[in-house]
Structure formats: structure tokens, C-alpha cells
Amino acid sequence: MAKDYYSILGVSRSASQDEIKRAYRKLAQEHHPDKGGDSERFKEINEAYQALSDVNRRAQYDQFGTTDFGGRGGNYRSEDIFGGADFGFGGFGDVFESFFGRAFSQIQVEVQIKLTQALLGDTLNLQTNQGEQIELKLPPGTQDGQTFRFANKGAPYRGGKGDLLVTVRIAYPKRLSKKQRELVEQLQQEGI
């Protein structure tokens, strides 16, 4: 059964993006594992925020009751795998908590760019879920589906912060003006 992300964050379905962000920050502080909070509850809060903070994912969730988190998998705990066994040196629990924490902290997003930005290159100013400003420098000849990695710009976890993966999608024009069509035909004749 699909999770109710609005209930998890304690906001209404008509909540603004600012209300969602405020609710997330408050809950994340209350339930952060480093402050004695429940790590499962903290993961659930992060999952809900990642779904609702992105306008496209929120629309998908509102329509289908689910979102695509870039194949990051489910919420596994080390206890589920090893039955809570502790094997010294901090135990496998700590190792796998760190491993899975890092996996869950990786955030994958898609950004639409114009055809001209892909062909000529550009610099995009983006904002992370934590409110950090980052610059995405698109090189000339950027390909549709190309992914750019920003180390330590993802969600926080016990061992630090995960990575942010930004995949660009080229928004091809659906209609061309006469002049635009002539320019594209000229490029075609030149073998581009």
C-alpha cells in the first residue's frame, strides 16, 4: 500500500512548497538519529520530503500515489539482513547502517534544458533540497539523459551527505517557426 507522504509530514494535500519545507525541517530536527531520534522515522520523513518538494514528483504522486526515486530501492535495515547479530568491530550493523544510509542519501533529479543550451552550453543555477545554491555547467554538446554528479550535495545521513545526481532532459520544440525550420534545414545540409 502506498505511503501517505502528506500525513508523514503533517501537512494538507493543498500545502504550499514553503509549508512542506517548514514541516520537513521541523520533523527532521525532531527525529534526526544524531539527536536521539528514530532512524526509520527519519528515513520516512526524508522520503516524503523528496517526493513532495519536487513539483514534478509531487504531481506524479498526487496522480498515481507513487513516485520514482531513481532506483534507490527500499528501506532495508541491517537487522533485517543479519537478524540483529553483532559481530565485533562495531558489528555488521554499523557497517550496513553506514552503507545503506549512504545509498538512501543519494538524490537523483531531472532538469529540462533547451536544445540551444544543449548545443551551445550554458550555466544553470539550481537549488538543492537543503537550500544550497549550485551551478550546473553544461558543456557544448550536452546529450539528452547525461548525468552530472555533485558530491556531498544529497541528503544527510550518519556518515555525512550523499551525492546529488542531476540528469538533463532536452526539451525539443514541438513547433518551429519558418525561420527556425530554415536554420535547422541549413544545419542538416551541413551534416550536423
C-alpha positions as CSV (number, residue, x, y, z in Angstrom):
1,M,0.0,0.0,0.0
2,A,1.3,3.5,-0.9
3,K,2.6,5.7,1.9
4,D,0.7,8.9,2.6
5,Y,3.5,11.4,2.4
6,Y,1.3,14.3,3.3
7,S,0.4,12.6,6.6
8,I,4.0,11.7,7.3
9,L,4.9,15.4,7.1
10,G,1.7,16.5,8.8
11,V,0.5,18.8,6.0
12,S,-2.6,19.0,3.9
13,R,-2.7,18.0,0.2
14,S,-3.1,21.6,-0.7
15,A,0.0,22.7,1.3
16,S,2.4,25.2,-0.4
17,Q,6.0,24.2,-1.2
18,D,7.1,26.6,1.7
19,E,4.7,24.8,4.1
20,I,6.1,21.4,3.1
21,K,9.7,22.7,3.5
22,R,8.9,24.1,7.0
23,A,7.2,20.9,8.1
24,Y,10.1,18.8,6.9
25,R,12.8,20.9,8.6
26,K,10.9,20.8,11.9
27,L,10.3,17.0,11.8
28,A,13.9,16.3,10.5
29,Q,15.3,18.2,13.5
30,E,13.0,16.3,15.9
31,H,13.7,12.9,14.6
32,H,17.4,13.1,13.5
33,P,19.2,10.0,14.7
34,D,22.2,12.1,15.9
35,K,19.8,13.8,18.3
36,G,18.4,10.5,19.6
37,G,15.6,10.2,17.0
38,D,14.3,7.1,15.3
39,S,16.3,6.4,12.2
40,E,13.4,4.6,10.4
41,R,11.1,7.6,11.1
42,F,13.8,9.9,9.9
43,K,14.2,8.0,6.6
44,E,10.4,8.1,6.1
45,I,10.4,11.9,6.6
46,N,13.2,12.3,4.1
47,E,11.4,10.0,1.6
48,A,8.2,12.0,2.0
49,Y,10.0,15.3,1.5
50,Q,11.9,14.1,-1.6
51,A,8.6,13.2,-3.1
52,L,6.7,16.4,-2.3
53,S,9.5,19.0,-2.6
54,D,9.9,18.4,-6.3
55,V,7.0,19.8,-8.3
56,N,7.1,17.1,-10.9
57,R,7.4,14.2,-8.4
58,R,4.6,15.7,-6.3
59,A,2.3,15.8,-9.4
60,Q,3.2,12.2,-10.2
61,Y,2.5,11.2,-6.5
62,D,-0.8,13.1,-6.5
63,Q,-1.9,11.3,-9.7
64,F,-0.6,7.8,-9.2
65,G,0.1,7.5,-5.4
66,T,3.8,6.8,-6.1
67,T,7.0,8.4,-7.3
68,D,10.2,7.2,-9.0
69,F,13.2,7.6,-6.8
70,G,15.8,6.7,-9.4
71,G,16.0,3.1,-8.4
72,R,17.3,3.7,-4.9
73,G,15.5,0.7,-3.5
74,G,13.5,0.1,-0.4
75,N,14.2,0.8,3.3
76,Y,16.5,-2.1,4.4
77,R,17.9,-2.3,7.9
78,S,21.0,-4.3,8.8
79,E,18.8,-6.2,11.4
80,D,16.6,-7.4,8.6
81,I,19.6,-9.0,6.8
82,F,21.6,-10.4,9.8
83,G,18.8,-10.9,12.3
84,G,20.3,-8.3,14.6
85,A,23.6,-10.2,15.0
86,D,26.5,-8.2,16.3
87,F,30.0,-9.3,15.0
88,G,32.5,-7.1,16.8
89,F,34.4,-4.1,15.5
90,G,31.2,-2.2,15.8
91,G,29.2,-5.0,14.3
92,F,27.9,-5.6,10.8
93,G,25.0,-3.4,11.9
94,D,27.2,-0.3,11.9
95,V,28.8,-1.2,8.5
96,F,25.5,-1.8,6.8
97,E,23.8,1.2,8.5
98,S,26.5,3.3,7.0
99,F,26.3,1.6,3.6
100,F,22.5,1.8,3.3
101,G,22.5,5.3,4.9
102,R,24.7,6.4,2.0
103,A,22.5,4.7,-0.6
104,F,19.3,6.3,0.7
105,S,21.0,9.7,0.9
106,Q,21.7,9.8,-2.9
107,I,19.2,12.1,-4.6
108,Q,18.5,11.9,-8.3
109,V,16.7,14.7,-10.1
110,E,15.9,15.6,-13.7
111,V,16.2,19.1,-15.2
112,Q,14.8,20.2,-18.5
113,I,17.0,22.3,-20.8
114,K,16.5,23.9,-24.2
115,L,18.0,22.5,-27.3
116,T,20.2,25.6,-27.7
117,Q,21.5,25.2,-24.2
118,A,22.5,21.6,-25.0
119,L,24.2,22.5,-28.3
120,L,26.0,25.7,-27.2
121,G,26.4,25.1,-23.4
122,D,25.2,27.1,-20.5
123,T,25.3,27.6,-16.8
124,L,22.2,26.7,-14.7
125,N,21.7,28.0,-11.2
126,L,20.0,25.2,-9.2
127,Q,18.9,25.0,-5.6
128,T,19.2,21.7,-3.5
129,N,16.6,20.4,-1.1
130,Q,18.7,21.9,1.7
131,G,18.5,25.4,0.1
132,E,22.1,25.3,-1.2
133,Q,22.8,27.1,-4.5
134,I,24.8,25.1,-7.0
135,E,26.0,25.8,-10.6
136,L,25.5,23.2,-13.3
137,K,27.9,24.0,-16.1
138,L,26.6,22.4,-19.3
139,P,29.3,21.8,-21.8
140,P,28.6,22.4,-25.5
141,G,27.2,19.2,-27.0
142,T,25.4,18.1,-23.8
143,Q,23.4,14.9,-24.5
144,D,19.9,14.1,-23.5
145,G,20.0,11.9,-20.4
146,Q,23.5,13.0,-19.5
147,T,24.0,12.9,-15.7
148,F,26.1,15.3,-13.6
149,R,27.3,14.3,-10.1
150,F,27.6,16.8,-7.2
151,A,29.5,15.1,-4.4
152,N,28.1,15.7,-0.8
153,K,25.0,17.7,-2.1
154,G,22.5,15.0,-1.4
155,A,20.5,14.1,1.7
156,P,22.3,13.9,5.1
157,Y,23.0,10.6,6.8
158,R,25.0,9.5,9.8
159,G,28.3,9.3,7.9
160,G,27.9,12.7,6.1
161,K,25.9,13.6,3.0
162,G,25.1,11.7,-0.1
163,D,25.6,12.8,-3.7
164,L,23.2,14.7,-5.9
165,L,22.8,13.4,-9.4
166,V,21.3,15.8,-12.0
167,T,20.1,14.3,-15.3
168,V,19.4,16.7,-18.1
169,R,16.5,16.2,-20.5
170,I,16.4,18.2,-23.7
171,A,13.0,19.9,-24.3
172,Y,12.7,19.6,-28.1
173,P,10.5,22.2,-29.7
174,K,7.1,20.9,-30.8
175,R,6.6,23.6,-33.4
176,L,9.2,25.6,-35.4
177,S,8.7,29.0,-37.0
178,K,9.5,29.3,-40.7
179,K,12.9,30.9,-39.8
180,Q,13.8,28.2,-37.2
181,R,12.9,25.5,-39.7
182,E,15.1,27.1,-42.4
183,L,18.0,27.2,-39.9
184,V,17.6,23.5,-38.9
185,E,17.4,22.5,-42.6
186,Q,20.6,24.5,-43.2
187,L,22.3,22.6,-40.3
188,Q,21.0,19.4,-41.8
189,Q,22.6,20.2,-45.2
190,E,25.9,20.9,-43.4
191,G,25.7,17.4,-41.9
192,I,25.1,18.5,-38.3
